[in-house]
């Protein structure tokens, strides 16, 4: 992702013939690379948080069901 975002920007910049200074291109590449580097970590952290909350909320119900099954034989 850190290479995809700047690559897409470069392609659209060449197709659209953007006239930016070299400093603006460099800044945009660095910002897009940083965004592409951190977005997967943020998405994964959010998925982990949701799954942990789901397990935490449903664990007592699972324990109750296992207890009932064990007592029933």
C-alpha positions in Angstrom: 0.0 0.0 0.0 2.9 2.3 0.7 3.9 2.0 -3.0 0.4 1.7 -4.5 -0.9 5.2 -3.4 2.1 7.1 -4.7 2.1 5.0 -7.9 -1.6 5.8 -8.5 -0.9 9.5 -7.9 2.0 9.4 -10.3 -0.1 7.8 -13.0 -3.0 10.2 -12.6 -0.5 13.1 -12.4 1.1 12.1 -15.7 -2.3 11.4 -17.4 -3.8 14.6 -16.1 -0.6 16.6 -16.7 -0.5 18.1 -13.2 1.9 21.0 -13.1 3.3 20.8 -9.6 6.7 21.8 -8.3 9.2 19.1 -7.4 8.7 19.9 -3.8 4.9 19.5 -4.1 5.4 16.1 -5.8 7.9 15.0 -3.2 5.6 16.1 -0.4 2.6 14.3 -1.9 4.6 11.1 -2.5 5.8 11.1 1.1 2.3 11.8 2.5 0.7 9.2 0.4 3.4 6.6 1.3 2.9 7.3 5.0 -0.9 6.9 4.6 -0.4 3.7 2.7 2.0 2.4 5.4 -0.3 3.1 8.3 -3.8 2.3 6.9 -3.4 -1.5 7.0 -2.3 -1.4 10.7 -5.3 0.8 11.6 -7.7 -1.5 9.8 -6.3 -4.6 11.4 -6.4 -3.0 14.8 -10.0 -2.2 14.3 -10.9 -5.7 13.2 -9.0 -7.1 16.3 -10.9 -4.8 18.6 -14.3 -5.8 17.2 -13.5 -9.5 17.4 -12.2 -9.3 21.0 -15.3 -7.3 22.0 -17.5 -9.9 20.4 -15.7 -12.8 22.2 -15.8 -11.0 25.5 -19.6 -10.3 25.2 -20.5 -13.9 24.1 -18.1 -15.9 26.3 -20.5 -16.1 29.3 -23.3 -17.5 27.1 -20.9 -20.2 25.7 -19.9 -21.2 29.3 -23.6 -21.5 30.3 -24.3 -23.7 27.3 -21.3 -25.9 28.0 -22.4 -26.2 31.6 -25.9 -27.3 30.6 -24.6 -29.8 28.1 -22.2 -31.3 30.7 -24.9 -31.5 33.4 -27.3 -33.2 30.9 -24.8 -35.9 30.3 
